Amino acid sequence: MIYVKGLSKSFGDNQVIKNIDMHITPGEKVVIIGPSGSGKSTFLRCLNLLEIPTGGTITFDGQEITAPGVDINKVRRHMGMVFQHFNLFNNLTVKDNIMLGPVKQKLMTKEEAEAEAMRLLKLVNLEEKADAYPAQLSGGQKQRIAIVRSLAMKPRVMLFDEPTSALDPEMVGEVLELMKKLADDGMTMVVVTHEMGFAREVATRVVFMDEGIIMEENTPQEIFNNPQNERLKSFLAKVL
């Protein structure tokens, strides 16, 4: 589904991503771990061109999206993105936040989008919050709404950029539960996270990044129980 070849990204003289190759097949759950500043989030943001790569190519569903002239907004419809800080519109109700994308992109009528918003809210047990505003929600509720908002666009793949790192510890569980449910339902996912339990339980493949490169990738079993790379070993010793 996603094929990354020779991906690089620099900010001025600072090369944050260095010549990464990766492919992600439909239904895979790829979890990217590594220390802060290792390039994980930049890599994720390159996948849907929120950051424009300095070099290399990204192919999504057979289309090279890094080629000149590609309508990236059309591509992004199929790539849901969930951020650390929710990015909900504070002046819109929860329901209107969810309806906005499908209606604006003319994927659904207003009535269809409203029905879909209510179906998704029911899925995450937040239908009673439909007419509330983001300021009236807890952090965990906001993040679940942000995930639901992405799902309303019926994406082929979901990208998660540290979705629990801004949450109080007791809110983390409810967001991870929803992500596990999506994984169980077969959603293709690429997740940058510090939640090692989630990586161990949900990932089909764990990728360890540091200094802008992939140092090791393998099954969760191998990464956590039998790491080969010395840098990975010292990272796990600190976080587990």
N, C-alpha and C positions, 0 to 999 in steps of 0.2 A: 504493500500500500504506500509506504514512504521509503524512498531510496535516496540515501545521502552519500555523495561522493566527493571526497577532498574538501570538505567544508572548512572554511577559515573565516574568522571575524576579528578585525582589529579596531580599536578605538585609538586613533592617533598612532603612536609608536607601540602601544600596548596590544600585543596579540593575545586575545582571550581564548579563541578557539583555533586549534592547530591541525588542519588537514584530517578531519574526522570522516571515517566511512561508517555507515550504519544502514541496515535495512530493517523495516518493521512490517511484519506480515499481518493480514487481517485477523483480528481476535487476540493478538498478542497484548500482554501487559508488560511494558518495559518500564522498569523503575530505575531512575538515575540517582545515585548517591555519591557523596564526596564532600570534602570540606568546603566551607564558605569561600567564595572567590575562585572556585575551581573551573568556572565556565558553564556549570550545569544550566542555570536559568538563561544565559545568553544562547546556549545551544537550542534550548526549547523555543525561545522567542524567534530564533532563525527559522524554525520549521514552518511557521506560518507568516514569515517575513515581517514580523513586528520589528525585528532587527534585520537589516539587509546584509547578507553575507558579503565578505570582502573577496572570497574566492570559493570555487567549488559549485556543485549543482545539487538541487533538491528536486526529486521527481515524486509527484503525489498522484496516485491513481493513473499512472501512465503519462501524465503531463509534466513537463519540466517547468516548474513554477518560478524558477530563477531566471528563465529566459526573458529577454526584453519583450515588453508589450503584453504580458500576461495580466488579465484582470484579477488582481489578487483578492479583491472583495468577494468575487465569485468563488474563488478557492476557499476563502475563510469560512464561507457558509457551511462547508463540510468538515471544518476543523474547529470543534468547540475549544474554548480556552478559559481556564479558571485561574484567577490570579490570587496572590497572597492577600490582597486588600479588597476583595469582593467587587469593587468597581460598579456598584449599583447606582442608579440615578436617584438621589435623595428626594427629588421633587415628584417622583412618580410612586404610585402604590406598588406593592409587590406584584399584583396581577399585571399592572401596566408595564412594569419592568420586563416581565416574561413575554408579554404580547408584542413588545416594541419591535424586536428583530424580525420575526416572521411576517408581521404586517408591513413593515418598512421595505423589506426585501420582496414583498408581494408573493410570499410563499403560501400565505393563508389569508382568507378574509378575516375581518375583525371578529366575526362570530366564531369562526373555526379556531382562531388563535385564543379566544377567551375559553372555549371548551377545552383546548389542549392545555392551557395554563392551569385550569382547575383540575384536570386529570393529573398533571404533574405535581401540583401542590398536594393532592390527596396521596400520591405515591410517597411523598416525604413527610406526611402527617402535619402539613402546615396549611391546610385549606382554610382554617379559621383566620389566617393572617393575610388573606387575599387583598383586603382593603387597607391593611396597615402600611405604614411608610418605613423605609429602612431604619430610620432613627429609633423606631419602636421595637426593633428586633435585637436579640443577642447575637454575638459574633458567630456562633455555630449556626443559628438560623439564617443569618445573612449569607454565609458560605453555602448552605444548602440551597438557598434561593439562587445564588450565582450559578451553581451547578445546573439547577433546573432551567434557568434562563438559557444556558448553552444547549441543553437537551431539546429545548423547544424548536431549535433550528434543525433538528434531526441530523446531527453530524455523523460522519463516517468514523471519526477518530476524536478522542478527547485529550487535550493537553492540560496538565495540572502543574502549575508553578508554585511549589511549596504551599499547598492549599490550607495547611493547618498551622503554619508557623506564626500567624498573627492571633491565634486563638488561645483563650484560657485552657489550661490542661483538661478541665472537665468537659469542655466543648469539643475537644478533638475527636472523641469517640463517635459522636453522632455523624460527623462529616466522613470519617473513615468507613463507618457502616454503610453509608450511601454509596461511597466509591466501591466498596466490596460488592454491593448489590449490582452496580453497573458492570463490574468485572464478571460476576456470575452470569449476567445476562448476555455476555459475549461482546461487550463494547471494546474496541481497540483503544488502548490507553498508553500515553507516555506521561510518566509522573516523576517530577523532581521533588524529593522529600527527604526529611531527616527522620522519618518514622520507620525505624528498622523492622519493627514488628509487622508493619503493613507490607514492606518489601519482601519479607520472608514468607508471609502468608499468601499474598495476592499475585506477586510478580511471576510471569513465566520466564523472565530474564532480568537479571540485575546488572547494571552497568556502573562501574566505579570510575569516576572522572577526577583528575587532578591536573593542575597546571595546563588546562585547555586540551588535554588528550584523554583518550580512553585507556586507562591503565590495565583494566581487566573487565571481562564480561563473561557471565556464566549463569547457570541456574541458581536460584536462591540457596539451595542445598550446598552447592560447591562454594559459592561466594562466602557464605557465613561459616561453614564447617571446615572448609578446606582451601582457604585463600592462598594464592600462589605469590602474588605481588607483595613485596615488603612494605610498600607505602599503604596498601590496602590493609595489611595485617596491623600496622600501627594505628590506622584510622579506626578499625573495628575495636581494637583494644581500648580506645578512648571512648567510643560511643556505646558499646554494649555493656 
